[in-house]
Amino acid sequence: MRRTAAAALIALGIVGIAVGYLLEVLLVAAGTSMLIPPVSLSITLVAIGVIVVLLAIPIRRAVRSKVKVHVDPFRAMRIAVLAKACSLVGALLTGTGIGVVVYVLTRPVPAGSDAIWLAVVAAVSAIILLVGGLVAEFFCTLPPPGDEQDEQTDHVHAR
């Protein structure tokens, strides 16, 4: 599996900006209220970003330790895929949050300060999810094949 490309993250961010802005325009044009991200979304995004990094730390330790530790390849791959998904979703939600902030700030009728701050907090939380996914993905990478030291090292099973 290849690491997440910056071009994919930028593309998803731009798509998210367009989706967030146009969604707000369509909702207000239809006569409904704006969609403001709730605080629970921000808390959830930060929690997922932290959890995915915590899941990747044992794999990083096992790969970088001097004593060879057996890592379940299926578990490592699941965590790597989860990290990649977090980075992609984080990029999309960051763009969406920025699109909502842009719409709220450019409205002819000023919105309440709560709407602005909730949208900014949602965008920052999505950035935390994005960074957490990228860090966890980095933690799940294997060292280059020429990095092997001794073939006689002890093997220990990971917990």
C-alpha positions in Angstrom: 0.0 0.0 0.0 1.3 3.4 -0.9 1.3 6.4 1.4 -1.4 9.0 0.9 -0.4 11.5 -1.8 -0.5 15.2 -1.2 -2.3 15.7 -4.5 -5.2 13.5 -3.3 -5.5 15.4 0.0 -5.5 18.8 -1.8 -8.0 17.6 -4.3 -10.3 16.3 -1.6 -9.9 19.6 0.3 -10.9 21.6 -2.8 -13.9 19.3 -3.3 -14.8 19.8 0.3 -14.7 23.6 0.1 -17.0 23.5 -2.9 -19.4 21.0 -1.3 -19.5 23.0 2.0 -20.1 26.3 0.4 -22.6 25.1 -2.2 -24.5 23.1 0.4 -25.0 26.2 2.5 -26.0 28.3 -0.5 -28.6 25.6 -1.5 -30.0 25.3 2.0 -30.4 29.0 2.5 -31.9 29.4 -1.0 -34.4 26.7 -0.2 -35.5 28.7 2.9 -34.1 26.4 5.5 -31.5 27.2 8.1 -27.8 27.0 7.6 -26.1 23.7 8.5 -23.7 24.5 11.4 -21.5 21.6 12.6 -22.3 20.7 16.2 -19.7 20.5 18.9 -20.1 16.7 19.1 -18.7 16.4 15.6 -15.5 18.3 16.6 -15.1 16.1 19.7 -15.6 13.0 17.7 -13.1 14.0 15.0 -10.4 14.8 17.6 -11.1 11.5 19.4 -10.8 9.5 16.3 -7.5 11.2 15.3 -6.0 10.5 18.7 -7.3 6.9 18.8 -5.8 6.1 15.4 -2.4 7.4 16.5 -2.6 5.4 19.7 -3.4 2.2 17.7 -0.4 2.8 15.5 2.1 3.3 18.3 2.6 -0.4 19.1 3.3 -1.1 15.5 5.9 1.6 15.3 7.6 0.3 18.5 7.6 -3.3 17.1 9.1 -2.2 13.7 11.7 0.0 15.3 12.8 -2.1 18.2 16.2 -3.8 18.3 14.6 -7.1 19.3 12.5 -8.6 16.5 8.9 -8.5 17.6 6.2 -10.4 15.6 3.5 -8.1 14.4 0.2 -9.5 13.2 0.3 -8.4 9.5 -3.5 -8.2 9.3 -3.7 -5.9 12.4 -1.0 -3.7 11.0 -2.7 -3.5 7.6 -6.1 -2.7 9.2 -4.5 0.1 11.2 -2.7 1.4 8.1 -6.0 1.4 6.1 -7.8 3.1 8.9 -5.1 5.8 9.0 -5.3 6.4 5.3 -9.1 6.6 5.6 -8.7 9.1 8.4 -6.4 11.3 6.4 -8.7 11.3 3.3 -11.8 12.0 5.3 -10.0 14.6 7.3 -9.0 16.4 4.1 -12.6 16.3 2.8 -14.1 17.5 6.1 -11.4 20.2 6.4 -12.5 21.6 3.1 -16.1 21.3 4.0 -15.5 23.2 7.2 -13.6 25.9 5.4 -16.4 26.2 2.8 -18.9 26.7 5.6 -16.7 29.3 7.3 -16.3 31.1 3.9 -20.1 31.1 3.4 -20.8 32.3 6.9 -18.3 35.2 6.7 -19.4 36.3 3.2 -23.2 36.4 3.9 -24.9 39.7 3.4 -26.7 39.2 6.7 -24.2 38.6 9.4 -24.5 35.3 11.2 -24.1 34.8 15.0 -20.7 34.4 16.4 -21.6 30.9 17.5 -22.0 29.8 13.9 -18.6 31.2 13.0 -16.8 29.6 15.9 -18.5 26.2 15.5 -17.6 26.1 11.9 -14.0 27.1 12.6 -13.7 24.5 15.4 -15.1 21.8 13.1 -12.4 22.7 10.4 -9.6 22.6 13.0 -10.9 19.3 14.3 -10.9 17.9 10.8 -7.3 19.1 10.5 -6.4 17.2 13.6 -8.0 14.1 12.1 -6.0 14.6 8.9 -2.7 15.0 10.8 -3.5 12.0 13.1 -4.2 9.8 10.0 -0.9 10.9 8.4 1.1 10.3 11.5 -0.5 6.9 12.1 0.2 6.0 8.4 3.8 7.0 8.9 4.0 4.8 12.0 2.8 1.8 10.0 5.5 2.0 7.4 8.2 -0.6 7.3 11.9 0.3 7.2 13.9 -0.2 4.0 14.8 -3.9 3.4 18.6 -3.2 3.8 18.0 -2.1 7.4 18.3 -5.7 8.8 21.0 -6.0 11.5 21.7 -9.6 12.6 19.8 -12.7 11.5 20.4 -14.1 15.0 18.2 -11.6 16.9 15.6 -12.9 19.3 12.0 -13.1 18.3 9.4 -12.1 20.7 5.6 -12.1 20.1 3.8 -8.8 20.3 1.0 -8.5 22.8 
